[in-house]
Amino acid sequence: MASSSGSGSSGSLSAATAALAAAAGTEEELRALMEQRRAKRMLSNRESARRSRMRKQRHLDDLTAQAAHLRRENAHVATALGLTTQGLLAVDAENAVLRTQAAELAARLASLNDILACMNTNAAAAAGAVAVSLTAAAAAVSASSDPYLAFDGATALDDLLRSCPEMFPLC
């Protein structure tokens, strides 16, 4: 047994040595595998960072183009607003002129209506006065044998002109 235990111990020694040698070989392989994975991860990270930078640059380019487009559009809108404001001011000015003209025309119309009413009133009164004057003149003509002497045309005309001063303004 001693021989088997001796050979067992030397067998286990050689097995331990073999295990250590195998472990050292596996450890080297493991380190090489880990180094390979680390290098692969670094390469993948670099590629991912490059894609991210490219995405950011594309996004920045898009935003720059959009900002330029919005500036141009803003300039067009500002120009249109300026033109519209000028048009509004012109329409407001024209509207003020038209309102003033309408007020003046309304005042003239009221004045003309007053004159017309006065003329109608005076015409009715004048018609009555003319009728009275003509009646008086007819009576004088019938009373007189000479119609030219009995009718005082100047007085009758003067009475007519004085009764309607709006119709017959004296110079």
C-alpha positions as CSV (number, residue, x, y, z in Angstrom):
1,M,0.0,0.0,0.0
2,A,2.9,2.1,0.7
3,S,4.0,1.7,-2.8
4,S,0.6,2.4,-4.0
5,S,0.4,5.4,-1.7
6,G,3.8,6.5,-2.8
7,S,3.0,6.1,-6.4
8,G,-0.4,7.7,-5.6
9,S,1.3,10.7,-4.1
10,S,3.6,11.0,-7.0
11,G,0.7,10.4,-9.3
12,S,-1.2,13.2,-7.5
13,L,1.8,15.4,-7.7
14,S,2.1,14.9,-11.4
15,A,-1.6,15.4,-11.7
16,A,-1.4,18.6,-9.7
17,T,1.6,19.7,-11.8
18,A,-0.3,18.8,-14.9
19,A,-3.4,20.6,-13.6
20,L,-1.2,23.6,-12.8
21,A,0.4,23.5,-16.3
22,A,-3.1,23.1,-17.8
23,A,-4.4,25.9,-15.7
24,A,-1.4,28.1,-16.7
25,G,-2.2,27.3,-20.3
26,T,-5.8,27.9,-19.8
27,E,-5.1,31.1,-17.9
28,E,-3.0,32.3,-20.8
29,E,-5.7,31.3,-23.2
30,L,-8.2,33.0,-20.9
31,R,-6.1,36.2,-20.8
32,A,-5.8,36.1,-24.6
33,L,-9.5,35.5,-24.9
34,M,-10.3,38.4,-22.5
35,E,-7.8,40.6,-24.3
36,Q,-9.5,39.7,-27.6
37,R,-12.9,40.4,-26.2
38,R,-11.7,43.8,-24.8
39,A,-10.2,44.7,-28.1
40,K,-13.4,43.8,-29.9
41,R,-15.5,45.8,-27.3
42,M,-13.2,48.8,-27.7
43,L,-13.6,48.5,-31.5
44,S,-17.3,48.3,-31.2
45,N,-17.4,51.2,-28.8
46,R,-15.3,53.3,-31.2
47,E,-17.7,52.4,-34.1
48,S,-20.7,53.3,-31.9
49,A,-19.2,56.6,-30.9
50,R,-18.4,57.3,-34.6
51,R,-22.0,56.6,-35.6
52,S,-23.2,58.7,-32.7
53,R,-21.0,61.6,-33.8
54,M,-22.3,61.2,-37.3
55,R,-25.9,61.2,-36.1
56,K,-25.2,64.4,-34.0
57,Q,-23.6,66.1,-37.0
58,R,-26.6,65.2,-39.3
59,H,-29.0,66.5,-36.6
60,L,-26.9,69.7,-36.3
61,D,-26.9,70.1,-40.1
62,D,-30.7,69.5,-40.2
63,L,-31.2,72.1,-37.4
64,T,-29.0,74.6,-39.2
65,A,-30.9,74.2,-42.4
66,Q,-34.2,74.4,-40.6
67,A,-33.0,77.6,-38.8
68,A,-32.0,79.2,-42.2
69,H,-35.3,78.2,-43.7
70,L,-37.2,79.7,-40.8
71,R,-35.2,82.9,-41.0
72,R,-36.1,83.2,-44.7
73,E,-39.7,82.5,-44.0
74,N,-39.7,85.0,-41.1
75,A,-38.2,87.7,-43.5
76,H,-41.0,87.0,-46.0
77,V,-43.7,87.2,-43.3
78,A,-42.2,90.4,-42.0
79,T,-42.2,91.9,-45.5
80,A,-45.8,90.8,-46.0
81,L,-46.7,92.3,-42.6
82,G,-45.1,95.6,-43.6
83,L,-47.0,95.7,-46.9
84,T,-50.2,94.8,-45.1
85,T,-49.6,97.5,-42.5
86,Q,-49.0,100.1,-45.3
87,G,-52.2,99.0,-47.0
88,L,-54.1,99.3,-43.7
89,L,-52.8,102.8,-43.2
90,A,-53.7,103.8,-46.7
91,V,-57.2,102.4,-46.3
92,D,-57.6,104.1,-42.9
93,A,-56.6,107.4,-44.4
94,E,-59.0,106.9,-47.3
95,N,-61.7,106.0,-44.8
96,A,-61.1,109.2,-42.8
97,V,-61.4,111.2,-46.0
98,L,-64.6,109.5,-47.0
99,R,-66.1,110.0,-43.6
100,T,-65.3,113.7,-43.7
101,Q,-66.8,114.0,-47.2
102,A,-69.9,112.1,-46.0
103,A,-70.3,114.5,-43.0
104,E,-69.9,117.5,-45.3
105,L,-72.4,116.1,-47.8
106,A,-74.9,115.3,-45.0
107,A,-74.5,118.9,-43.7
108,R,-75.0,120.3,-47.3
109,L,-78.1,118.0,-47.7
110,A,-79.6,119.3,-44.4
111,S,-78.9,122.9,-45.4
112,L,-80.5,122.3,-48.9
113,N,-83.5,120.6,-47.2
114,D,-83.9,123.7,-44.9
115,I,-83.7,126.0,-47.9
116,L,-86.2,123.9,-49.8
117,A,-88.6,123.9,-46.8
118,C,-88.2,127.7,-46.5
119,M,-88.8,128.1,-50.2
120,N,-91.9,125.9,-50.0
121,T,-93.2,127.9,-47.1
122,N,-92.4,131.2,-48.7
123,A,-93.8,130.1,-52.0
124,A,-97.1,129.3,-50.4
125,A,-97.1,132.7,-48.7
126,A,-96.0,134.4,-51.9
127,A,-98.7,132.7,-53.8
128,G,-101.2,134.0,-51.3
129,A,-99.7,137.5,-51.5
130,V,-99.6,137.5,-55.3
131,A,-103.3,136.4,-55.3
132,V,-104.1,139.3,-52.9
133,S,-102.0,141.7,-55.0
134,L,-103.6,140.5,-58.2
135,T,-107.1,140.8,-56.7
136,A,-106.3,144.4,-55.5
137,A,-104.9,145.2,-58.9
138,A,-107.9,143.8,-60.6
139,A,-110.2,145.8,-58.4
140,A,-108.1,149.0,-59.1
141,V,-108.3,148.3,-62.8
142,S,-112.1,147.9,-62.7
143,A,-112.4,151.0,-60.6
144,S,-110.3,153.0,-63.0
145,S,-111.0,153.7,-66.6
146,D,-107.3,153.7,-67.5
147,P,-105.7,150.4,-66.5
148,Y,-102.2,151.7,-66.8
149,L,-102.8,154.6,-64.3
150,A,-104.8,152.6,-61.8
151,F,-102.3,149.7,-61.5
152,D,-99.2,150.5,-59.6
153,G,-97.0,147.7,-60.9
154,A,-93.9,148.8,-59.1
155,T,-95.5,148.7,-55.7
156,A,-97.0,145.2,-56.3
157,L,-93.7,143.9,-57.6
158,D,-91.8,145.4,-54.6
159,D,-94.3,143.8,-52.2
160,L,-93.8,140.5,-53.9
161,L,-90.0,140.7,-53.7
162,R,-90.1,141.7,-50.1
163,S,-92.4,138.9,-49.1
164,C,-90.0,136.2,-50.4
165,P,-86.4,137.3,-49.7
166,E,-85.1,133.7,-50.0
167,M,-86.6,133.2,-53.4
168,F,-85.7,136.6,-54.7
169,P,-82.5,137.7,-53.0
170,L,-81.8,141.5,-53.5
171,C,-78.3,142.3,-54.7
